[in-house]
Amino acid sequence: MVPAGTVRDVLAGVLTPLHLTQSAFAAIIEVSPKHLSQIMHNKIVISPALAVAFEAATGIPAGAWSAVAIEQRAPRLREAVPHLERIVVAMEEARRTVDRRRPSGRWIPIDPRPVEHHPVAPRCGRGVS
């Protein structure tokens, strides 16, 4: 369940009954008051680590904090990307045309790491006799 409102509204609903100021809450979650203010005014996003800190302090799940922040920023992001619909259509088309299945019907896993960092990559030329 995603709490209704902006990050500022949700946080105000938590802090007011506890008689906590933003500065006191910032100290509890170990960020500067300026950083917390920027989050509340939608200047910066809530990082996953900070969402976990918000969860520990408020009891509201980290995913809910992230969802509130995303919903709050979504209209502005949609305006910033007017060609979003073309991107979505192109991605759907790419998914249909690229078939990553083996003949057995199982999906081939794709590892995003470069080959040189892959744990089973050959290590030729690195002191191997």
N, C-alpha and C positions, 0 to 999 in steps of 0.2 A: 504494500500500500504506500503510495506516494503522498506525503502531506500536502495539503493545498496551500498555495501562495508562493511567495518568493523565499529565498534563503533568509532574508531579513525578517519576514513575517513569522516564519517557523521558529527562528531563533528567538525572536521577541516573545513568542508564546511560551518558550521554555524558560527564558531568563526572568521574565516579569514575576511569575509566582515565587521564584526563588530569591527575588530581590538582588539579582546579580547584575552588575554593569558589564558592558562590553569589555572593558579593560580587565575586569576580574575574570571573565570567561576566557579572554585571550591568555591570561596568565595560567589558567587551569589547563588549557590545551597546548600551552607552550609555544605560542606565536606572538608576534608583536601586535599591539592594538591597531597599528596601521594596516598590517596584513589582514586582520579580521575585518576591519572597516572596508578594505578593498573587496573582500569576498562578499560582504553584505551589500555593497553598492554595485555588484556585478561587474567589477573591473577585472578581476581575475577569477579563474575557475577553482573549484575545490579539488585538490589532488586526492588520489585514492588514500594516501597516508593521512591526510587531514580529515577525510571523511571517516576514517577509522577512529581518529581522535575525537571527532564530533560524536560518534556513536558511543564511545567510552564515557564521554562527559554527559550526554543527554539521554542515552538509552534508545534513541531513534537509529535504526539500522543505517550503516554506511551507504548501502545502495540507495536508500531513500534520500539521503542528503545529495548524493550524486545526481539522482533523478530530478530532484527539485532544481538543482543548479542547471542541468541540461534543459529542462523545460523553460526555465527563466531566460536562457540565452538563445533558445531555438528560433524565435521570431527574428532576432537580429542576424543570426547566422543564415537563415533562409533568404533574407534580403541581401546579404553580402554575396550570396552565391545564386545569381539569377538563372544560371544555366544548370541548376541542380537537377531538374527533370531530365535533361539530356545526359547527365552523368549516370543517373539511375538507369535509364534505358540502355545506355552503352554497357553498363556493368551487367545487366540482365542478359543482354545479347552475348557478351563475352562468356558468361557462365554457361549459356546454352551451347556455344560452339566449342568450348574446350571440355573434352571428356577426359577426366583424370582416372578412369577406371581401368583396372587390369582386366584381362580376359575372364578371370574368375568372377568378376562383378564387384570385387572389393575396391574401395577407394585407395589410391596411392597417396600416402601421407606426404605432405610438402613441408620440408624443414626450412624455415626462413634464414637460418644461419648460413654464412658463406661456407663453402666447402672446406676452406683451410681451418675453420673453427669447429667443424663437425667432429664428434667423438670417434666416429669410425672412418674418417677420411684417411686415405693413405698418406703417410708421412715421409714420402720419398725425399731424399736429399737432406734430411735433418739428423745426421749422425747414424743413420740406419746402415748396417753393413750388409 
